[in-house]
Amino acid sequence: MEERKLICINCPMGCMLTVAMEKGAIVSIEGNTCKRGETYAGKELTNPTRIVTSTVKVTGGREPMVSVKTKADIPKGKVMECVRALKNVTAKAPIRIGDVILEDAAGTGVNIVATKAVEREE
């Protein structure tokens, strides 16, 4: 039986989790103080995902950059591909919170959206 140790990141408690696995399947999870820890450990060890946050350049705006994030979590293995795709993206002002900045990031089916409004430069 294999034992894996994790720190839960779902809440500020930061519980130390111990997960017992056998043949790739989770047998037990210990150390969590809430249900979210159990859910996190299960997902992290079987299908790890992440939210990507970054910034992209803005043209014609009062600010040169806008903060963005994935609308949902994406497979952990696609994070760097997603970040590389954002490197060459430029958004045109005006930008509203929730505007789609990049569709289908890294072929994940998840859009990148603005998390800040940027007004047009006048």
N, CA, C and O atoms as CSV, one atom per row, in Angstrom:
chain,resi,resn,atom,element,x,y,z
A,1,MET,N,N,0.855,-1.173,0.000
A,1,MET,CA,C,0.000,0.000,0.000
A,1,MET,C,C,0.904,1.240,0.000
A,1,MET,O,O,1.897,1.297,0.726
A,2,GLU,N,N,0.553,2.207,-0.806
A,2,GLU,CA,C,1.299,3.466,-0.916
A,2,GLU,C,C,0.630,4.530,-0.050
A,2,GLU,O,O,-0.597,4.596,0.030
A,3,GLU,N,N,1.451,5.367,0.599
A,3,GLU,CA,C,0.931,6.462,1.417
A,3,GLU,C,C,1.391,7.788,0.829
A,3,GLU,O,O,2.577,7.975,0.560
A,4,ARG,N,N,0.456,8.704,0.631
A,4,ARG,CA,C,0.769,10.036,0.096
A,4,ARG,C,C,0.372,11.077,1.119
A,4,ARG,O,O,-0.654,10.946,1.787
A,5,LYS,N,N,1.193,12.122,1.241
A,5,LYS,CA,C,0.907,13.223,2.168
A,5,LYS,C,C,0.630,14.474,1.347
A,5,LYS,O,O,1.346,14.770,0.390
A,6,LEU,N,N,-0.422,15.213,1.731
A,6,LEU,CA,C,-0.830,16.437,1.046
A,6,LEU,C,C,-1.186,17.492,2.087
A,6,LEU,O,O,-1.516,17.176,3.230
A,7,ILE,N,N,-1.112,18.734,1.669
A,7,ILE,CA,C,-1.663,19.830,2.467
A,7,ILE,C,C,-2.883,20.336,1.715
A,7,ILE,O,O,-2.776,20.761,0.565
A,8,CYS,N,N,-4.020,20.291,2.352
A,8,CYS,CA,C,-5.260,20.739,1.719
A,8,CYS,C,C,-5.210,22.247,1.501
A,8,CYS,O,O,-4.798,22.999,2.385
A,9,ILE,N,N,-5.633,22.681,0.317
A,9,ILE,CA,C,-5.634,24.110,-0.020
A,9,ILE,C,C,-7.045,24.654,-0.219
A,9,ILE,O,O,-7.213,25.750,-0.755
A,10,ASN,N,N,-8.056,23.907,0.203
A,10,ASN,CA,C,-9.433,24.348,-0.017
A,10,ASN,C,C,-9.947,25.364,0.991
A,10,ASN,O,O,-10.957,26.019,0.737
A,11,CYS,N,N,-9.280,25.510,2.122
A,11,CYS,CA,C,-9.676,26.515,3.097
A,11,CYS,C,C,-8.437,26.952,3.877
A,11,CYS,O,O,-7.384,26.333,3.726
A,12,PRO,N,N,-8.521,27.968,4.683
A,12,PRO,CA,C,-7.348,28.454,5.422
A,12,PRO,C,C,-6.786,27.493,6.474
A,12,PRO,O,O,-5.694,27.736,6.987
A,13,MET,N,N,-7.490,26.421,6.809
A,13,MET,CA,C,-7.015,25.489,7.830
A,13,MET,C,C,-5.716,24.794,7.413
A,13,MET,O,O,-4.862,24.539,8.262
A,14,GLY,N,N,-5.552,24.485,6.128
A,14,GLY,CA,C,-4.332,23.836,5.650
A,14,GLY,C,C,-4.083,22.485,6.299
A,14,GLY,O,O,-2.974,22.216,6.761
A,15,CYS,N,N,-5.079,21.648,6.338
A,15,CYS,CA,C,-4.965,20.346,6.997
A,15,CYS,C,C,-3.901,19.474,6.323
A,15,CYS,O,O,-3.754,19.468,5.101
A,16,MET,N,N,-3.164,18.737,7.164
A,16,MET,CA,C,-2.185,17.759,6.686
A,16,MET,C,C,-2.937,16.457,6.428
A,16,MET,O,O,-3.430,15.822,7.360
A,17,LEU,N,N,-3.022,16.064,5.168
A,17,LEU,CA,C,-3.778,14.879,4.795
A,17,LEU,C,C,-2.841,13.709,4.550
A,17,LEU,O,O,-1.751,13.877,4.003
A,18,THR,N,N,-3.266,12.544,4.951
A,18,THR,CA,C,-2.561,11.303,4.664
A,18,THR,C,C,-3.521,10.428,3.880
A,18,THR,O,O,-4.618,10.113,4.342
A,19,VAL,N,N,-3.089,10.040,2.685
A,19,VAL,CA,C,-3.950,9.262,1.796
A,19,VAL,C,C,-3.298,7.902,1.544
A,19,VAL,O,O,-2.149,7.825,1.111
A,20,ALA,N,N,-4.026,6.861,1.814
A,20,ALA,CA,C,-3.563,5.504,1.516
A,20,ALA,C,C,-4.124,5.104,0.161
A,20,ALA,O,O,-5.321,5.236,-0.098
A,21,MET,N,N,-3.231,4.609,-0.706
A,21,MET,CA,C,-3.645,4.209,-2.053
A,21,MET,C,C,-3.168,2.782,-2.328
A,21,MET,O,O,-2.112,2.355,-1.861
A,22,GLU,N,N,-3.970,2.072,-3.090
A,22,GLU,CA,C,-3.602,0.727,-3.509
A,22,GLU,C,C,-3.979,0.552,-4.971
A,22,GLU,O,O,-5.147,0.689,-5.336
A,23,LYS,N,N,-3.007,0.255,-5.797
A,23,LYS,CA,C,-3.196,0.079,-7.246
A,23,LYS,C,C,-3.871,1.291,-7.868
A,23,LYS,O,O,-4.742,1.148,-8.726
A,24,GLY,N,N,-3.468,2.499,-7.435
A,24,GLY,CA,C,-3.995,3.737,-7.996
A,24,GLY,C,C,-5.350,4.165,-7.461
A,24,GLY,O,O,-5.866,5.212,-7.851
A,25,ALA,N,N,-5.924,3.381,-6.584
A,25,ALA,CA,C,-7.231,3.716,-6.005
A,25,ALA,C,C,-7.053,4.178,-4.560
A,25,ALA,O,O,-6.217,3.645,-3.829
A,26,ILE,N,N,-7.831,5.156,-4.160
A,26,ILE,CA,C,-7.773,5.676,-2.798
A,26,ILE,C,C,-8.494,4.715,-1.860
A,26,ILE,O,O,-9.654,4.361,-2.075
A,27,VAL,N,N,-7.776,4.299,-0.808
A,27,VAL,CA,C,-8.332,3.385,0.184
A,27,VAL,C,C,-8.855,4.173,1.383
A,27,VAL,O,O,-9.936,3.886,1.898
A,28,SER,N,N,-8.067,5.188,1.836
A,28,SER,CA,C,-8.507,5.987,2.970
A,28,SER,C,C,-7.863,7.370,2.925
A,28,SER,O,O,-6.790,7.560,2.353
A,29,ILE,N,N,-8.553,8.334,3.550
A,29,ILE,CA,C,-8.053,9.697,3.680
A,29,ILE,C,C,-8.199,10.085,5.140
A,29,ILE,O,O,-9.278,9.960,5.720
A,30,GLU,N,N,-7.097,10.562,5.740
A,30,GLU,CA,C,-7.117,10.962,7.144
A,30,GLU,C,C,-6.511,12.348,7.292
A,30,GLU,O,O,-5.705,12.778,6.467
A,31,GLY,N,N,-6.907,13.043,8.351
A,31,GLY,CA,C,-6.329,14.334,8.678
A,31,GLY,C,C,-7.190,15.526,8.315
A,31,GLY,O,O,-6.920,16.640,8.765
A,32,ASN,N,N,-8.212,15.318,7.519
A,32,ASN,CA,C,-9.088,16.433,7.129
A,32,ASN,C,C,-10.059,16.765,8.261
A,32,ASN,O,O,-10.578,15.879,8.939
A,33,THR,N,N,-10.288,18.067,8.445
A,33,THR,CA,C,-11.243,18.485,9.476
A,33,THR,C,C,-12.613,18.791,8.886
A,33,THR,O,O,-13.572,19.034,9.617
A,34,CYS,N,N,-12.700,18.777,7.548
A,34,CYS,CA,C,-14.004,18.986,6.899
A,34,CYS,C,C,-14.080,18.143,5.628
A,34,CYS,O,O,-13.076,17.593,5.175
A,35,LYS,N,N,-15.255,18.052,5.073
A,35,LYS,CA,C,-15.501,17.247,3.873
A,35,LYS,C,C,-14.696,17.757,2.678
A,35,LYS,O,O,-14.326,16.981,1.798
A,36,ARG,N,N,-14.427,19.069,2.651
A,36,ARG,CA,C,-13.679,19.633,1.521
A,36,ARG,C,C,-12.290,19.025,1.403
A,36,ARG,O,O,-11.777,18.868,0.295
A,37,GLY,N,N,-11.680,18.683,2.522
A,37,GLY,CA,C,-10.358,18.061,2.504
A,37,GLY,C,C,-10.380,16.706,1.835
A,37,GLY,O,O,-9.481,16.367,1.066
A,38,GLU,N,N,-11.398,15.942,2.125
A,38,GLU,CA,C,-11.550,14.622,1.507
A,38,GLU,C,C,-11.764,14.762,-0.002
A,38,GLU,O,O,-11.177,14.023,-0.792
A,39,THR,N,N,-12.599,15.704,-0.383
A,39,THR,CA,C,-12.861,15.944,-1.803
A,39,THR,C,C,-11.586,16.396,-2.517
A,39,THR,O,O,-11.271,15.928,-3.611
A,40,TYR,N,N,-10.860,17.315,-1.875
A,40,TYR,CA,C,-9.620,17.830,-2.460
A,40,TYR,C,C,-8.617,16.694,-2.682
A,40,TYR,O,O,-8.059,16.571,-3.772
A,41,ALA,N,N,-8.387,15.882,-1.684
A,41,ALA,CA,C,-7.413,14.798,-1.790
A,41,ALA,C,C,-7.788,13.830,-2.899
A,41,ALA,O,O,-6.933,13.409,-3.678
A,42,GLY,N,N,-9.062,13.479,-2.972
A,42,GLY,CA,C,-9.505,12.564,-4.016
A,42,GLY,C,C,-9.257,13.110,-5.401
A,42,GLY,O,O,-8.782,12.399,-6.286
A,43,LYS,N,N,-9.580,14.369,-5.584
A,43,LYS,CA,C,-9.399,14.992,-6.892
A,43,LYS,C,C,-7.919,15.204,-7.201
A,43,LYS,O,O,-7.485,14.959,-8.326
A,44,GLU,N,N,-7.149,15.652,-6.228
A,44,GLU,CA,C,-5.731,15.955,-6.436
A,44,GLU,C,C,-4.937,14.709,-6.831
A,44,GLU,O,O,-3.995,14.800,-7.618
A,45,LEU,N,N,-5.301,13.578,-6.304
A,45,LEU,CA,C,-4.548,12.357,-6.597
A,45,LEU,C,C,-5.072,11.573,-7.794
A,45,LEU,O,O,-4.378,10.690,-8.297
A,46,THR,N,N,-6.268,11.874,-8.253
A,46,THR,CA,C,-6.807,11.134,-9.398
A,46,THR,C,C,-6.961,11.994,-10.645
A,46,THR,O,O,-6.818,11.489,-11.759
A,47,ASN,N,N,-7.250,13.283,-10.482
A,47,ASN,CA,C,-7.437,14.172,-11.629
A,47,ASN,C,C,-7.115,15.604,-11.209
A,47,ASN,O,O,-8.032,16.414,-11.072
A,48,PRO,N,N,-5.826,15.944,-11.000
A,48,PRO,CA,C,-5.479,17.274,-10.500
A,48,PRO,C,C,-5.802,18.380,-11.507
A,48,PRO,O,O,-5.520,18.264,-12.699
A,49,THR,N,N,-6.397,19.448,-10.993
A,49,THR,CA,C,-6.757,20.598,-11.828
A,49,THR,C,C,-6.343,21.879,-11.122
A,49,THR,O,O,-6.088,21.888,-9.918
A,50,ARG,N,N,-6.281,22.959,-11.892
A,50,ARG,CA,C,-5.913,24.254,-11.337
A,50,ARG,C,C,-6.689,25.361,-12.039
A,50,ARG,O,O,-7.113,25.213,-13.185
A,51,ILE,N,N,-6.868,26.484,-11.325
A,51,ILE,CA,C,-7.335,27.736,-11.912
A,51,ILE,C,C,-6.075,28.501,-12.306
A,51,ILE,O,O,-5.136,28.592,-11.515
A,52,VAL,N,N,-6.046,29.045,-13.505
A,52,VAL,CA,C,-4.894,29.825,-13.966
A,52,VAL,C,C,-5.247,31.302,-13.861
A,52,VAL,O,O,-6.300,31.727,-14.335
A,53,THR,N,N,-4.375,32.078,-13.247
A,53,THR,CA,C,-4.538,33.532,-13.198
A,53,THR,C,C,-3.321,34.164,-13.845
A,53,THR,O,O,-2.201,33.673,-13.703
A,54,SER,N,N,-3.553,35.259,-14.558
A,54,SER,CA,C,-2.454,35.938,-15.242
A,54,SER,C,C,-2.895,37.347,-15.614
A,54,SER,O,O,-3.902,37.848,-15.113
A,55,THR,N,N,-2.139,37.970,-16.488
A,55,THR,CA,C,-2.506,39.269,-17.054
A,55,THR,C,C,-2.252,39.230,-18.546
A,55,THR,O,O,-1.424,38.454,-19.024
A,56,VAL,N,N,-2.968,40.070,-19.283
A,56,VAL,CA,C,-2.717,40.231,-20.716
A,56,VAL,C,C,-2.637,41.718,-21.035
A,56,VAL,O,O,-3.165,42.561,-20.309
A,57,LYS,N,N,-1.967,42.012,-22.133
A,57,LYS,CA,C,-1.813,43.395,-22.575
A,57,LYS,C,C,-3.147,43.959,-23.044
A,57,LYS,O,O,-4.014,43.234,-23.532
A,58,VAL,N,N,-3.286,45.262,-22.886
A,58,VAL,CA,C,-4.498,45.964,-23.318
A,58,VAL,C,C,-4.089,47.062,-24.300
A,58,VAL,O,O,-3.113,47.777,-24.073
A,59,THR,N,N,-4.843,47.189,-25.391
A,59,THR,CA,C,-4.636,48.298,-26.310
A,59,THR,C,C,-5.803,49.266,-26.177
A,59,THR,O,O,-6.954,48.861,-26.016
A,60,GLY,N,N,-5.479,50.557,-26.249
A,60,GLY,CA,C,-6.512,51.583,-26.202
A,60,GLY,C,C,-7.167,51.754,-24.853
A,60,GLY,O,O,-8.265,52.304,-24.767
A,61,GLY,N,N,-6.520,51.295,-23.794
A,61,GLY,CA,C,-7.122,51.375,-22.473
A,61,GLY,C,C,-6.402,52.336,-21.541
A,61,GLY,O,O,-5.268,52.744,-21.794
A,62,ARG,N,N,-7.080,52.686,-20.467
A,62,ARG,CA,C,-6.483,53.546,-19.438
A,62,ARG,C,C,-5.389,52.820,-18.671
A,62,ARG,O,O,-4.569,53.458,-18.011
A,63,GLU,N,N,-5.369,51.505,-18.747
A,63,GLU,CA,C,-4.347,50.700,-18.098
A,63,GLU,C,C,-3.717,49.783,-19.143
A,63,GLU,O,O,-4.396,49.349,-20.073
A,64,PRO,N,N,-2.427,49.485,-19.000
A,64,PRO,CA,C,-1.729,48.686,-20.012
A,64,PRO,C,C,-1.985,47.185,-19.922
A,64,PRO,O,O,-1.696,46.455,-20.870
A,65,MET,N,N,-2.530,46.706,-18.785
A,65,MET,CA,C,-2.746,45.276,-18.573
A,65,MET,C,C,-4.110,45.059,-17.913
A,65,MET,O,O,-4.657,45.946,-17.257
A,66,VAL,N,N,-4.637,43.852,-18.110
A,66,VAL,CA,C,-5.859,43.453,-17.420
A,66,VAL,C,C,-5.635,42.078,-16.809
A,66,VAL,O,O,-5.016,41.209,-17.423
A,67,SER,N,N,-6.141,41.886,-15.599
A,67,SER,CA,C,-6.034,40.583,-14.945
A,67,SER,C,C,-7.075,39.638,-15.540
A,67,SER,O,O,-8.190,40.039,-15.873
A,68,VAL,N,N,-6.674,38.370,-15.665
A,68,VAL,CA,C,-7.539,37.347,-16.260
A,68,VAL,C,C,-7.409,36.048,-15.471
A,68,VAL,O,O,-6.470,35.860,-14.698
A,69,LYS,N,N,-8.379,35.155,-15.688
A,69,LYS,CA,C,-8.312,33.819,-15.080
A,69,LYS,C,C,-9.140,32.850,-15.912
A,69,LYS,O,O,-9.979,33.251,-16.719
A,70,THR,N,N,-8.883,31.567,-15.697
A,70,THR,CA,C,-9.714,30.564,-16.355
A,70,THR,C,C,-11.089,30.587,-15.700
A,70,THR,O,O,-11.207,30.754,-14.486
A,71,LYS,N,N,-12.105,30.419,-16.499
A,71,LYS,CA,C,-13.483,30.452,-15.975
A,71,LYS,C,C,-13.751,29.247,-15.072
A,71,LYS,O,O,-14.614,29.303,-14.195
A,72,ALA,N,N,-13.024,28.182,-15.284
A,72,ALA,CA,C,-13.138,26.965,-14.466
A,72,ALA,C,C,-11.741,26.367,-14.348
A,72,ALA,O,O,-10.804,26.821,-15.004
A,73,ASP,N,N,-11.612,25.352,-13.513
A,73,ASP,CA,C,-10.301,24.728,-13.402
A,73,ASP,C,C,-10.006,23.894,-14.645
A,73,ASP,O,O,-10.913,23.391,-15.309
A,74,ILE,N,N,-8.703,23.759,-14.944
A,74,ILE,CA,C,-8.249,22.999,-16.101
A,74,ILE,C,C,-7.292,21.912,-15.624
A,74,ILE,O,O,-6.770,22.000,-14.513
A,75,PRO,N,N,-7.050,20.888,-16.443
A,75,PRO,CA,C,-6.098,19.848,-16.033
A,75,PRO,C,C,-4.733,20.461,-15.726
A,75,PRO,O,O,-4.252,21.329,-16.454
A,76,LYS,N,N,-4.127,20.002,-14.650
A,76,LYS,CA,C,-2.845,20.538,-14.208
A,76,LYS,C,C,-1.792,20.465,-15.316
A,76,LYS,O,O,-0.957,21.362,-15.431
A,77,GLY,N,N,-1.821,19.431,-16.110
A,77,GLY,CA,C,-0.865,19.255,-17.201
A,77,GLY,C,C,-1.018,20.273,-18.326
A,77,GLY,O,O,-0.139,20.369,-19.183
A,78,LYS,N,N,-2.095,21.026,-18.345
A,78,LYS,CA,C,-2.337,22.026,-19.393
A,78,LYS,C,C,-2.016,23.450,-18.940
A,78,LYS,O,O,-2.147,24.387,-19.728
A,79,VAL,N,N,-1.598,23.629,-17.682
A,79,VAL,CA,C,-1.378,24.970,-17.138
A,79,VAL,C,C,-0.326,25.740,-17.930
A,79,VAL,O,O,-0.573,26.875,-18.337
A,80,MET,N,N,0.833,25.148,-18.153
A,80,MET,CA,C,1.901,25.872,-18.856
A,80,MET,C,C,1.517,26.185,-20.303
A,80,MET,O,O,1.855,27.256,-20.807
A,81,GLU,N,N,0.830,25.290,-20.966
A,81,GLU,CA,C,0.359,25.538,-22.324
A,81,GLU,C,C,-0.617,26.717,-22.335
A,81,GLU,O,O,-0.586,27.544,-23.246
A,82,CYS,N,N,-1.464,26.789,-21.341
A,82,CYS,CA,C,-2.418,27.888,-21.211
A,82,CYS,C,C,-1.676,29.215,-21.003
A,82,CYS,O,O,-2.001,30.216,-21.641
A,83,VAL,N,N,-0.686,29.219,-20.115
A,83,VAL,CA,C,0.086,30.426,-19.843
A,83,VAL,C,C,0.833,30.884,-21.099
A,83,VAL,O,O,0.886,32.077,-21.398
A,84,ARG,N,N,1.405,29.932,-21.824
A,84,ARG,CA,C,2.113,30.281,-23.077
A,84,ARG,C,C,1.148,30.892,-24.091
A,84,ARG,O,O,1.514,31.829,-24.800
A,85,ALA,N,N,-0.061,30.382,-24.167
A,85,ALA,CA,C,-1.056,30.916,-25.104
A,85,ALA,C,C,-1.410,32.359,-24.755
A,85,ALA,O,O,-1.671,33.164,-25.650
A,86,LEU,N,N,-1.420,32.692,-23.478
A,86,LEU,CA,C,-1.763,34.053,-23.039
A,86,LEU,C,C,-0.662,35.060,-23.346
A,86,LEU,O,O,-0.926,36.260,-23.419
A,87,LYS,N,N,0.547,34.594,-23.524
A,87,LYS,CA,C,1.693,35.481,-23.743
A,87,LYS,C,C,1.495,36.406,-24.943
A,87,LYS,O,O,1.942,37.553,-24.922
A,88,ASN,N,N,0.839,35.922,-25.969
A,88,ASN,CA,C,0.669,36.703,-27.194
A,88,ASN,C,C,-0.723,37.310,-27.357
A,88,ASN,O,O,-1.054,37.825,-28.425
A,89,VAL,N,N,-1.530,37.250,-26.314
A,89,VAL,CA,C,-2.895,37.777,-26.385
A,89,VAL,C,C,-2.898,39.257,-26.014
A,89,VAL,O,O,-2.250,39.673,-25.054
A,90,THR,N,N,-3.643,40.046,-26.798
A,90,THR,CA,C,-3.873,41.461,-26.488
A,90,THR,C,C,-5.369,41.696,-26.517
A,90,THR,O,O,-6.051,41.287,-27.457
A,91,ALA,N,N,-5.880,42.353,-25.488
A,91,ALA,CA,C,-7.309,42.666,-25.404
A,91,ALA,C,C,-7.510,44.142,-25.749
A,91,ALA,O,O,-6.673,44.986,-25.427
A,92,LYS,N,N,-8.614,44.435,-26.398
A,92,LYS,CA,C,-8.923,45.809,-26.790
A,92,LYS,C,C,-9.944,46.409,-25.817
A,92,LYS,O,O,-10.996,45.827,-25.556
A,93,ALA,N,N,-9.603,47.581,-25.293
A,93,ALA,CA,C,-10.507,48.283,-24.370
A,93,ALA,C,C,-11.709,48.822,-25.138
A,93,ALA,O,O,-11.574,49.123,-26.325
A,94,PRO,N,N,-12.861,48.955,-24.523
A,94,PRO,CA,C,-13.149,48.719,-23.111
A,94,PRO,C,C,-13.317,47.230,-22.808
A,94,PRO,O,O,-13.737,46.446,-23.659
A,95,ILE,N,N,-12.981,46.870,-21.587
A,95,ILE,CA,C,-13.085,45.487,-21.124
A,95,ILE,C,C,-13.925,45.487,-19.851
A,95,ILE,O,O,-13.728,46.319,-18.965
A,96,ARG,N,N,-14.850,44.558,-19.770
A,96,ARG,CA,C,-15.701,44.415,-18.590
A,96,ARG,C,C,-15.351,43.110,-17.872
A,96,ARG,O,O,-14.864,42.165,-18.494
A,97,ILE,N,N,-15.597,43.064,-16.588
A,97,ILE,CA,C,-15.384,41.829,-15.833
A,97,ILE,C,C,-16.231,40.722,-16.457
A,97,ILE,O,O,-17.425,40.903,-16.697
A,98,GLY,N,N,-15.610,39.590,-16.714
A,98,GLY,CA,C,-16.314,38.451,-17.306
A,98,GLY,C,C,-16.197,38.367,-18.816
A,98,GLY,O,O,-16.567,37.349,-19.400
A,99,ASP,N,N,-15.684,39.427,-19.477
A,99,ASP,CA,C,-15.482,39.363,-20.929
A,99,ASP,C,C,-14.527,38.212,-21.257
A,99,ASP,O,O,-13.524,38.014,-20.571
A,100,VAL,N,N,-14.844,37.466,-22.297
A,100,VAL,CA,C,-13.968,36.380,-22.729
A,100,VAL,C,C,-12.767,36.986,-23.447
A,100,VAL,O,O,-12.920,37.711,-24.430
A,101,ILE,N,N,-11.581,36.687,-22.951
A,101,ILE,CA,C,-10.341,37.199,-23.523
A,101,ILE,C,C,-9.719,36.170,-24.452
A,101,ILE,O,O,-9.117,36.533,-25.463
A,102,LEU,N,N,-9.857,34.893,-24.124
A,102,LEU,CA,C,-9.346,33.803,-24.958
A,102,LEU,C,C,-10.289,32.618,-24.822
A,102,LEU,O,O,-10.561,32.150,-23.717
A,103,GLU,N,N,-10.783,32.141,-25.956
A,103,GLU,CA,C,-11.685,30.989,-25.943
A,103,GLU,C,C,-10.894,29.688,-25.950
A,103,GLU,O,O,-9.801,29.617,-26.512
A,104,ASP,N,N,-11.448,28.673,-25.326
A,104,ASP,CA,C,-10.907,27.316,-25.356
A,104,ASP,C,C,-9.399,27.293,-25.078
A,104,ASP,O,O,-8.622,26.819,-25.908
A,105,ALA,N,N,-8.998,27.792,-23.939
A,105,ALA,CA,C,-7.583,27.881,-23.578
A,105,ALA,C,C,-6.904,26.521,-23.634
A,105,ALA,O,O,-7.329,25.580,-22.964
A,106,ALA,N,N,-5.858,26.421,-24.428
A,106,ALA,CA,C,-5.032,25.210,-24.552
A,106,ALA,C,C,-5.862,23.973,-24.886
A,106,ALA,O,O,-5.504,22.863,-24.495
A,107,GLY,N,N,-6.961,24.157,-25.601
A,107,GLY,CA,C,-7.798,23.031,-26.004
A,107,GLY,C,C,-8.542,22.375,-24.859
A,107,GLY,O,O,-8.933,21.212,-24.957
A,108,THR,N,N,-8.740,23.107,-23.775
A,108,THR,CA,C,-9.411,22.545,-22.596
A,108,THR,C,C,-10.923,22.714,-22.628
A,108,THR,O,O,-11.637,22.074,-21.856
A,109,GLY,N,N,-11.419,23.581,-23.525
A,109,GLY,CA,C,-12.839,23.900,-23.538
A,109,GLY,C,C,-13.194,24.983,-22.539
A,109,GLY,O,O,-14.363,25.349,-22.410
A,110,VAL,N,N,-12.193,25.504,-21.824
A,110,VAL,CA,C,-12.405,26.532,-20.794
A,110,VAL,C,C,-11.917,27.875,-21.320
A,110,VAL,O,O,-10.815,27.978,-21.860
A,111,ASN,N,N,-12.746,28.900,-21.159
A,111,ASN,CA,C,-12.384,30.244,-21.603
A,111,ASN,C,C,-11.578,30.984,-20.543
A,111,ASN,O,O,-11.685,30.696,-19.350
A,112,ILE,N,N,-10.770,31.941,-20.993
A,112,ILE,CA,C,-10.076,32.873,-20.104
A,112,ILE,C,C,-10.922,34.137,-20.073
A,112,ILE,O,O,-11.290,34.658,-21.126
A,113,VAL,N,N,-11.236,34.639,-18.884
A,113,VAL,CA,C,-12.096,35.810,-18.744
A,113,VAL,C,C,-11.383,36.918,-17.968
A,113,VAL,O,O,-10.482,36.660,-17.170
A,114,ALA,N,N,-11.806,38.150,-18.221
A,114,ALA,CA,C,-11.262,39.305,-17.501
A,114,ALA,C,C,-11.799,39.321,-16.077
A,114,ALA,O,O,-12.965,39.009,-15.835
A,115,THR,N,N,-10.934,39.689,-15.142
A,115,THR,CA,C,-11.351,39.788,-13.739
A,115,THR,C,C,-11.356,41.238,-13.272
A,115,THR,O,O,-11.521,41.522,-12.085
A,116,LYS,N,N,-11.173,42.148,-14.218
A,116,LYS,CA,C,-11.111,43.582,-13.911
A,116,LYS,C,C,-11.648,44.345,-15.114
A,116,LYS,O,O,-11.531,43.881,-16.248
A,117,ALA,N,N,-12.224,45.485,-14.879
A,117,ALA,CA,C,-12.696,46.344,-15.969
A,117,ALA,C,C,-11.587,47.321,-16.344
A,117,ALA,O,O,-10.878,47.830,-15.476
A,118,VAL,N,N,-11.444,47.578,-17.634
A,118,VAL,CA,C,-10.496,48.571,-18.122
A,118,VAL,C,C,-11.264,49.485,-19.084
A,118,VAL,O,O,-11.802,49.038,-20.097
A,119,GLU,N,N,-11.297,50.755,-18.743
A,119,GLU,CA,C,-11.990,51.725,-19.580
A,119,GLU,C,C,-11.136,52.121,-20.778
A,119,GLU,O,O,-9.912,51.990,-20.764
A,120,ARG,N,N,-11.808,52.603,-21.807
A,120,ARG,CA,C,-11.119,53.075,-23.011
A,120,ARG,C,C,-10.370,54.358,-22.689
A,120,ARG,O,O,-10.857,55.209,-21.945
A,121,GLU,N,N,-9.194,54.481,-23.254
A,121,GLU,CA,C,-8.405,55.699,-23.083
A,121,GLU,C,C,-9.038,56.818,-23.896
A,121,GLU,O,O,-9.460,56.615,-25.034
A,122,GLU,N,N,-9.097,57.999,-23.296
A,122,GLU,CA,C,-9.723,59.112,-24.018
A,122,GLU,C,C,-8.774,60.254,-24.182
A,122,GLU,O,O,-9.134,61.276,-24.767
